[in-house]
Amino acid sequence: MVTMGAVTLLITVQCEYIFLNTFRTGLCV
């Protein structure tokens, strides 16, 4: 269960990072 939670958390963080990165790039462009 702990591993599953860690994987889910990692994916969530990555998705948020990618989203913010794309949003920031859109603003810069």
C-alpha positions as YAML, in Angstrom:
chain: A
units: angstrom
residues:
- id: 1
  name: MET
  ca: [0.00, 0.00, 0.00]
- id: 2
  name: VAL
  ca: [2.81, 2.38, 0.87]
- id: 3
  name: THR
  ca: [4.48, 1.78, -2.50]
- id: 4
  name: MET
  ca: [1.18, 2.37, -4.33]
- id: 5
  name: GLY
  ca: [0.67, 5.66, -2.48]
- id: 6
  name: ALA
  ca: [4.23, 6.76, -3.24]
- id: 7
  name: VAL
  ca: [3.79, 6.00, -6.95]
- id: 8
  name: THR
  ca: [0.47, 7.87, -7.07]
- id: 9
  name: LEU
  ca: [2.01, 10.85, -5.29]
- id: 10
  name: LEU
  ca: [5.00, 10.86, -7.65]
- id: 11
  name: ILE
  ca: [2.73, 10.81, -10.73]
- id: 12
  name: THR
  ca: [0.59, 13.61, -9.28]
- id: 13
  name: VAL
  ca: [3.63, 15.78, -8.57]
- id: 14
  name: GLN
  ca: [5.03, 15.14, -12.06]
- id: 15
  name: CYS
  ca: [1.70, 16.02, -13.71]
- id: 16
  name: GLU
  ca: [1.47, 19.25, -11.70]
- id: 17
  name: TYR
  ca: [5.08, 20.15, -12.54]
- id: 18
  name: ILE
  ca: [4.54, 19.51, -16.25]
- id: 19
  name: PHE
  ca: [1.29, 21.52, -16.17]
- id: 20
  name: LEU
  ca: [2.95, 24.49, -14.44]
- id: 21
  name: ASN
  ca: [5.95, 24.27, -16.75]
- id: 22
  name: THR
  ca: [3.71, 24.30, -19.84]
- id: 23
  name: PHE
  ca: [1.63, 27.17, -18.42]
- id: 24
  name: ARG
  ca: [4.76, 29.20, -17.67]
- id: 25
  name: THR
  ca: [6.16, 28.52, -21.14]
- id: 26
  name: GLY
  ca: [2.84, 29.64, -22.65]
- id: 27
  name: LEU
  ca: [3.06, 32.91, -20.72]
- id: 28
  name: CYS
  ca: [6.68, 33.47, -21.75]
- id: 29
  name: VAL
  ca: [5.85, 32.86, -25.41]
...
